[in-house]
Amino acid sequence: MNAIFGVIFHFIGGFASGSFYVPYKKVKGWSWESMWILGGLFSWIIVPPIAAWLTIPNFSEIIMHAHAGTLSYTFLFGILWGIGGLTYGLGVRYLGVSLGSSIILGLSMVFGSLMPSIYYFFNKTTGKHGIDYFFTTQSGICILIGLLICVLGVCLCGKAGVSKEKSLSTLSGDAKSDYNFTLGIVVALVSGVLSACFNFGIEAGKPLADVANSVWKSSNPNDGEFLYQNNVTYIIILWGGFTTNFIWCIYLLFKNKTFSDYTKSDAPKAKNLLLCALAGTTWYLQFFFYGMGESRLGNGASSWILHMAFIILISNAWGVVLKEWKGVNQTAYRSIIGGIVLIIISICIVGFARTLEN
């Protein structure tokens, strides 16, 4: 039952992440940096403490009494992840929601799921799996197979992007205005690797979650793990992410002289603000539900793979809804559909792997 609820929570989180950029596409009259930093205020600064306050009333005390090393490493990984998140927005801009998300999150899935296990192979920790787990146990082998199938699905999505580029002559002006495969793929590679640092941040900040978990369990014995234990860790990670994005966006606002976006008479200010708030809040919900899924499945490779796979799946679905593939050739369509099918299969395999372990 834990595995089933874990998969459901990861699906909801994946849906939130795969959908968050959609409101941004409806913002009118503002530059990318104007809307990104405003949405980021909700994602990284406003919503996380509210979520922590609602679920962990003493979260501020946990942070205040935490070891400096724990806070420093968690914040550092947040900064690195922030660069990945920053370039994620650019990757989606140049490649589109479906293709950009597929490549970036596919890379993040591989690095985020395997790198911690390499660390724990050399630094044995109770409750954590080393890289040997994926080659010596039925559950681990099953997870690895699911990961490889998902990677194949991502490759098919990338093939669809190449086919889309060849079909640009048949696309409408709106569909190809920002599309730049060469620039987009470079940005996507950087973003994919650094985006995995969020999972590293969760690992580094685990002592914070452990305190929240132990406090809750002392008041709720025999009720399992605390669903919201990671909400306190997210605050530190997201401070780091905000630092990176804030510096870059302020630089762009000065460089491009786009501070005036917020005072444009022809821009729908109230509507744009609400859209940015919706996008930022929706973005945060991915990790709110990731934490719930992780509490049921554990913060191992399976949780990160499921989270990323669902995001890729939902992102591609939005790509179809937003008609990003309208007018492309049949090769591109077959590739994107094939990629989606493989990703769905991988989700089923990883979910099944958890039943083998239990």
N, C-alpha and C positions, 0 to 999 in steps of 0.2 A: 504493500500500500504506500509506503514512503516513496518508492521509486515512481509510482504513478503520479502522486501529488508533486514530486520533484519535477517531473517532465511537464506537468501542467503549468507550474509556476514559471518554469523556464520558457514555455511557449508564450505566456503573457508578457514576460520581460522581453522576449524576442520581438513580439508584436509591437511593443512600445518603441523599441530601438529602431526597428525597421520602418516605423511610421513617422518618427519625430521630424524628419526633414520635410515632410509634405507641407506643413503649415508655412515653412520658410519660403516655399516656392510660390506662395500666394501673397507674399509681402511685395508691395508696390512702391517704387520711388526711392528705395533705400539701397545703399551699397551692401555688399556681402559683409564687410566688417561692421557696419552699423547694426545690422540685424543679428549677427553672430554673437557679438559681445553682450547685447541686450538679452538675448535668449540665454546666454551663458550665465548671466546673473541669477536667473531662476534655476538653471541646472546645477550650478556649483556653489552658490552662496545662500540663496533664499530658501529653496525647497529642502535641501538635505538636513539643516538643523531642525526645521519644522517636523520632518519625518522622524528624526531621532527623538525629539521632545515628545512626540505622540506615542512613541513605542518604547523609549528608554528614558524615563524621567530624570535619571541621574547621569546622563551621558556626559555632561560637562565635567563632573567630578572624575569620571573614568579617564577623560583626556588629561585633566590637570595632574593626576597621580601616575600617569603612564611614564615609562622609562624614556629618557630623551632619545636613545638610540632607536626605539620603536617608532617614535614620532618622526624622527629624521629620515629614516629609510622609507617609511610610508609616504611622507611628503615628497621625497626625491623621486620615487616611482610615479607619484602623481604628476610631477613636473614632466617627466619623460612621456608618460601617457598623454599629458596635455598637448605635447607636440604632435603625437599620433592623432589625437582628436582634432587638432587644428587642421592638419593636413587631410584628415578624413573629409571635412567640409569642402576642401578644395578638390579632392578626388571625386566626390559626388558631383561637384560643379562641372568638372571637365569630362567625366565619364558617364554621368547619369546616375540615378538612384540605384538601379538594379545592377549594372556592371560595376560601378565604383564600389558599392557595398560588398559585392561578391568577392572581388579581388582583395580588398583591404581586410575584410573580416575573415576571409579564408586564411590569409597569412597570419593574422592575429590568432586565429584558432590553433594553428599548428604550433606557433611559438609559445602561446599562452598555456597550452595543455602539456607540452613536452619539457619545456625548460625547467619548471619547478621540480619535475620528477628527476631530472639530471642532478639538480642541486641536492635533493633529498637522498639520492643514491650515495653521494659522498658524505652527507651530513644526516645520519639516521635520526629520524624524529618519529615519535609515537603517533600513529594515526595517519602518517603520510607515506605515499608509495614512491619508491625509486623507479628509475627507468626500466629496471629488470622486471618490474611488475607486468609490463606490457608484453613480455616474451615468455613468461614462466607460469602464468595463471590463465585459466579459461576466460575470466572476466576481462583481464588486461588485453589478451589477444583479440577478444571481441571488440573492445573499445578501439584498439589500433586499426582493426579492419574497417570499423565505422569511420574513423578519421581519414583513412586512405580513400574510401569511397567518396567522402565529402570533398576531399581535395580534387578528385576526378571531376566531381560536379562543378567545382569552382573553375577548373580548367576549361570545361565546356562553356561556362559563362564567359570566360575570357575569349574563347574562340568566337562566341557570338558577337563580342565587341569588335573583333577584327572584321567580321563579316559586315557589321553595322557601318564601320568606317568606309568599307568599299561601296556601301550603298548610299553614301551621303548625297550623291547627285540626285537621288530620288526622294530625299527627305525634305520636309518643309523647312522654311527658314527658322522657325521657332525651335524645331527639334535639333538643329545643328548649330545654333548660335554659339553655344559655349563648349560644344563637344570638341575635345582635342585628345586623341588617344595617346600620342607620344608623351605629352606633358602629363596627362592624367595617370599613365602607368608608372612614371617615375615617382610622382606624388603618392600613388597608391602603395608602392613598395616601401617607402619610408613610413607611411602611416600604418601599414599592416604590422611591421616589426615593432614599432614603438607602442602601438595600441595594446599589445600584449602585456605591457607594463602595468595595466590596471589589475590583472590577475596577480602579478608579482606584488603589487601594493596590498592586495587583500591578504596575501601570505605574510608580508612584513607586518601588517597591522593586526594579525590574528590574536596577539595578546589582549588587544582592546576588546575584540569580540568575545574572547574567552571570559573576560571579567563580566561583561554584560550577560553572557550565557549562564555563568555560575550564579550570579545574583538572581536571575530569573528562576533557575532550577531550584534554588534553595526555597523559594516561595511557591514553586509549582512542581513538587516532586512527582516522579513517575509520569510526567507529561512530555517526555522526549526533549529534543533540542529546541532552543529558543529561535523562533522563526525570524526575528528581526535583529539578531545579534550583530550583523555586519553594518547596521545603520550608523553606528558610532565610528567605525573604520572609514566609511565613505566620506565623512566630513574632512578628515585629514588628507585623503587621496585627492579629493575635489578641490581643496585649497591649493594643492600643487598644480592641478589642472587649470584652475582659474588664473594662477600666476602667469603661466606660459601664454595662455590665450589673451589675457588682459594686455600684457606687454606688446604682443604682436598686433592686436587690433588697435591699440592706441597709436602705434607706429603708423599703421595704414590710414587711420583717421587723419593724422597730421600730414602724412605724405600725399594722400589723395584729396585732402581738404574736404573730407566728407562729414565733418562734424555738423555741417549745415543740413544734413539729411533730416535731422530731428526737428528742424524749424521750417522745412519746405511747406509752402502753402498748398501745393498740389498733391502732397502725399497724405494718404489717410492715416494720420498719426494714431488715433485710438485703435483702429483696426489692426495696424501694423504692430502696435504694442501688444494687443491681445494675441495675435498670431505668434509673436516671439515668446510670450509667456507660455502659450500652449505648447509650442515646440520644446522650450526648455524644460517644462514640467514633465512632458511626455518622455523626453530623453532620460530624466532622472528615474522615472518609473521602471526603466529596464533593469537598473541595479537594485531597486527596492524589491522587485520580484526575483531577481537573480539570487539575492540573499536568502529569500524564502526557499527557493529551489535548492540552494547550496546546503541549507540546514537539513534538508531531507536526503540529499544525495552525497553530501560531503564536498569540500572544496578541492576536488581532484580534477583529473583530466575530463571525466565524463560531464561534470557540471559546465566547464568552460566550453567543451565541444558542443553540447546541446544548446547552450546560450547562443553561441556564434552561428550554429546551423539554423536555428530558428530565425535569427536576424537576417541571414542571407536569404532564406526562404521567403520571408515577408517582404524584404526589399525588392526581390524579383517580382513578387506579386504586384507590388505598387508600381514597378516599372511597366508592367502590362496595363494596369489601370490608367496610368498617366500617359499611355500611348507612346512611350519612349521607343518602342520597337515598330511603330507604325511606318509602313513603307519599306521596311528592310526585306531582304531576300529570304527565301525559304530555308537556306542554310543557317542563317542567323536564328530563325524561329525554331528550327529543329534543335539547334545547339542549346538555346536558352531553356527550352522545354526539357531536353535531356538532362541538363544541369540541375534543374529543379527536382526532377524525378530522383536523381542520384542523391541529392541532399535529403530528400524525404526518407529514402532507404537508409541512409546513414543515421538519421535521427532514430529510426526504429531499432537499428542494430545497437547503438549506444545505450538506448533505453533498456533493451533486453539484457545488455551486459551487466547492468546493475542487479538484475534478478539473479544472475549467476553468482554474483559475489555474496548476495544476501542468503 
